[in-house]
Amino acid sequence: MESFLVWSVDKMTEWTINLVCYATSDQGGDCSSNLPLIVYKPPKKVSIQFLNHTGPMFERHQYSLQCTVQDVAPVGNLIVTFYRGQTPLGQLRSNWTTEKTPVNESFTLIITPFKEDNGSQYWCEAKLELGPAGPQHPPVETSQNLTVMVLWNPEPIHPTKLHMKEEKHLDSELKTNQQPLGSGQVGSAGHLLFALTDSIKWHIYHTVQTKQNVLPSAI
């Protein structure tokens, strides 16, 4: 014969509780069984930030992206996933596998941005995995979005080193999202300073023959 006992509580504040079921037979003797119990608490808040860095980032440099999860239990069942847009970048777990009480913990992922990542949004997700016996659709909390600006060095759209004949026109173009300094050297103007723009176009309309090479006399 099987018997059931329903135990209902409004609030659980004991995180290391041990449950034991005792049974006594009419024929004498008794037995007991330990009941597994996991008290879980969804994260109170999830946030994301860069460690020791603010402002724009540079292409191909490494940066530390940190996701902080506050007031969660058990942290050993927590999975943190980093995203760029809808692309997952990596998953991390806590090393506190035996901790049962609510804690705060930060997770760090190293990223290397490229120019294609300019304007992307980084965020993280914290999910409690409680196994097949636990509540289905486990609680998930997400951070705010972190929009980034990535700076990259000028790239030649057309070759910057060209062999040209005297009195021939030459066009050259650079693309960048930084303010280039000293982008070129010409005979009559020296180094040039350009305003911040998506691209720079060079129009060389006159050349002067020298003993060694051909130099543009104006831009």
N, C-alpha and C positions, 0 to 999 in steps of 0.2 A: 504494500500500500504506500502511496506517495502522498506527502503533505507539503503544503506551500505556505509560506509566510511572506506577506508583502510589507516591506519596510519603506516608509515614505518620510522624507525630511524636507524642510523648507530651505535650509541652508547648511552647507557642509564647510566647516572651518578647521576640521581635523584632517591633516594631509597624510598622516602616517598611521591611520586607523587599521587595526587587524580584526577581521571578522572570523568567528569560529562557530560552526554549527554542531550542536551536541544532540545526540539521540540516546534515549534510554529504552531498553526492552522490558516488556512485562515479565519476561523469563529471567530477567536479571542481566546485569552488565550494561555497559554503555559504549558509545563510540563518538568520535568527533572528526570534523573535517574543516580545514582552513579554506576560507572563501577569498579568492583574489578580488581586490577592489582598487580601482584607479580613480582618483579624484582629479578631474581636469579643470583648468581655467583658461578660457581663450585669452589671447593677448589683449591688454588694455589699449596699447598704442603701438604702431609700427612706423618708424621714420627712417629716412635715408639721407646720407650726406657724403661729401668727400672729406677724407682725413687730411688735415693740414694743407688745404688748398681752397681758394676761392677764385672766382673769375674765369676767364677763358682758359682752355687747355690747348696744348700743342700736340700736333700730330706725331704719333709714334713714341710719345712719352708715356711712362707708366704712372697710373694714379690708383689710390686706394679708395674703393667704394665701400662704405660701411652702412649696414642695416642694423638698427637697434630695435629689439623687441622688449616691451615692458610688461612686467607682471603676468607671467605665463607659467603654467604648470600642467603636466610635468615637462620640463624643458628637454629631457631626453627623448621625447616623442615629437619634438618640433623639427620641421623641415623648412629651411629658408631658401627661397629661389630668387635670384637676381634676374632682371629683365632689361633689355634695351628695346623699347617699343613692345612688340609681342614676341620677341625672340628671347628664349631663356639663355642666360649666360653661364649659369652654374648653380648647383645646390649644395648647401652646407648644413651640417648637423652639429648639435652641441656635444661637448665632451663630458658634460655633467649627466651621465646616464643614470645615476642613482638618486639624483635630487628630486624630491617630491613636492617641496613647497614652492610657491610662486617666486620667480626671480626675474631680473633684468639681464639680458645678454646681448652683446653686439657681435655681428658676423662681418668679416671683411673679405672682399674680392678685389684682386688686382686686375685692372683693365688697361688696354692700350688703344686709345681712340685713333681713328683715321678720318680723313676729310669727309668721307661719306657719312660719318656719324654726326656731323655738324647739324645742330637743331634736334637731335634725337632726345628722347625722354627715357631716363633710367628710373626704375622703381623696383621694389622688392615685395615679396609675398611670404607670410608666415602661416604655416598650416600644421595643425596637430594631427598626427597619424596615430590613431588609437587601435588599429588592427581590425580584423574581421568581426571580433566580438564587441567592439566599441560602437559608439553612435555612428550611423552612416551619414555621409555628407559632413565630414569633420569641419569644425570651424576654421575659417580662413580670414585673415586680416591683411590688408595691403597698405603700403606707404603712400605718401604723396609722390607726384611726378617731379623729377629733377631734370630740367631742360639744360642742355650743355651747348657751348660754343666751342668749336674746334678750329684752331688757327693752323694753317699749313704754309709752307714756303712756296714762293712763286714757281709755277710750272710753265715751261715754254710750250705754247700751242703751235708756234712755228719755230724752226731752228733759230737759235740765238747766235750761232757762229756760221756765217755764210761767206762764200767766195763771190764777190760781185765785181762787175766791170764798171769802169768810170762812166759817169753820166747815166747810170741805170737806177731805177727806183727800187727800193727795198722795203717790204713790210714785215714786221716781226711783232708778235703778240705774246704777252705773259698773262697768266690767270692766277689770282691770289685772293685771300681775304684778310691779308695783313697790309700794313702801310710799308711799302718797300722803300728803302733808303739807298741812294747811290746805285740806281738800277742800271746805269749805263755811262759810258765815257765817250764823249764826242769832241772833235777838235775845237769847236767854237764855244761849247757850252759847259764842258767838264761834267762832273757828276750831277745828276738830276734828282730832284725830290718830287714825288707824285702824291696826290691826295688819295685817301682810301677809296678804292674802287674795286669792282669785280675783275677787271682786266685792264691791261695797259697795251696800247698799240703804238708801235714805232713806225714813223713814216720818214724815211731818209730819201731826200729828193736831190741831193747833190753830193758829189765826192771829190776829193782832191788827191791827186797822185803824189805820193812821197817816194823817197828812195827805197824804203823798206816794204811799205804796204799801202793800201788805199784806206783812208780815213774819211768818215762822213763829216762834212763841214757844218751841218746844221740839222736840227730835227724839227 
